[in-house]
Amino acid sequence: MAIDASVAYVECHEDGSGVLHLCDRIEAGKAKGLSGQPCLRFDAAPYEVTALNGLNVWGGAAQLMLGDHEIAKRIGYTRISFNERDVFLAAVQEYHRRRRADDSTPRESR
């Protein structure tokens, strides 16, 4: 039940539930990770859940991770339950901070 994917898009429903639509993670034009699942469903999410659009997520049977931070618990094969909003927002902020730092590192230093 491993996941190594990009979030293609987040589908939100009026009742607060929704779906993370996943695709294989691509880097430099090559597949780097296999999604493992085409989608993950949720009953409730932080208001800012669409911030996951285009971001890379990963995890195992028990959790869904964004970078080094758990953003949701896995419930069975295709369902997740998001962690608290402040935990989610901190994970998104850290993900983008690290990406900016990586992008500013000269290529010969990588």
C-alpha positions in Angstrom: 0.0 0.0 0.0 3.0 2.3 -0.5 2.4 5.7 -2.2 5.0 7.8 -4.0 3.0 10.2 -6.1 2.1 13.7 -7.2 -1.3 15.1 -6.5 -2.8 15.7 -9.9 -5.7 17.6 -8.4 -7.9 17.8 -5.3 -11.6 17.3 -5.8 -13.7 18.9 -3.1 -17.4 18.2 -2.5 -19.9 20.6 -0.9 -20.2 18.4 2.2 -16.4 18.8 3.0 -15.4 15.4 1.6 -13.3 14.9 -1.4 -10.7 13.0 -3.4 -7.0 13.4 -3.9 -6.4 12.3 -7.5 -2.8 10.9 -7.7 -0.4 10.3 -10.6 3.1 8.9 -10.9 5.8 11.3 -9.7 7.8 12.7 -12.6 11.2 14.4 -12.3 13.3 15.6 -15.2 10.8 14.0 -17.6 11.2 10.5 -16.1 8.9 8.5 -13.7 10.5 8.6 -10.3 7.7 7.2 -8.2 4.6 5.1 -8.8 1.4 6.4 -7.4 0.3 3.1 -5.9 -3.3 4.3 -5.9 -5.2 6.4 -8.5 -7.0 8.3 -5.7 -7.4 8.7 -1.9 -10.8 9.7 -0.5 -11.4 11.8 2.6 -14.5 12.8 4.7 -13.1 16.2 5.8 -10.0 18.3 5.1 -8.4 21.5 6.0 -9.9 24.4 4.0 -6.5 24.8 2.2 -6.4 21.2 1.0 -6.1 22.4 -2.6 -2.6 23.5 -1.7 -1.7 19.9 -2.4 -2.3 20.3 -6.2 0.9 19.4 -7.9 2.9 18.5 -4.8 4.6 15.2 -4.1 3.2 12.9 -1.4 4.4 9.6 -0.1 3.6 7.1 2.6 2.9 3.6 3.7 0.0 1.6 5.1 -0.5 3.9 8.1 0.2 7.5 6.9 0.4 10.0 4.1 3.4 12.3 4.1 4.3 15.6 2.6 8.0 15.9 2.8 9.0 14.9 6.3 5.6 15.6 7.8 2.6 13.4 8.2 -0.5 15.2 6.9 -3.0 12.3 7.1 -3.6 8.8 8.5 -4.4 6.0 6.1 -7.6 4.3 6.7 -7.6 1.1 4.8 -6.5 1.0 1.2 -8.1 4.1 -0.4 -9.2 6.4 2.5 -7.3 9.0 4.5 -8.1 11.2 7.6 -6.3 14.5 7.6 -4.4 15.6 10.7 -5.2 18.9 12.4 -5.2 22.1 10.2 -2.2 23.7 11.9 -0.2 20.5 11.3 -1.3 20.4 7.7 -0.4 24.1 7.1 3.0 23.7 8.8 3.8 20.8 6.5 2.8 22.7 3.4 4.9 25.7 4.5 7.9 23.6 5.2 7.6 21.7 1.8 7.7 25.1 0.0 10.5 26.4 2.1 12.6 23.4 1.3 11.8 23.6 -2.4 12.8 27.2 -2.5 16.1 26.4 -0.7 16.7 23.5 -3.2 16.0 25.8 -6.2 18.5 28.4 -4.9 21.3 25.9 -4.4 23.8 26.1 -7.4 23.6 22.9 -9.5 27.3 22.1 -9.0 26.6 21.9 -5.3 23.7 19.4 -5.6 
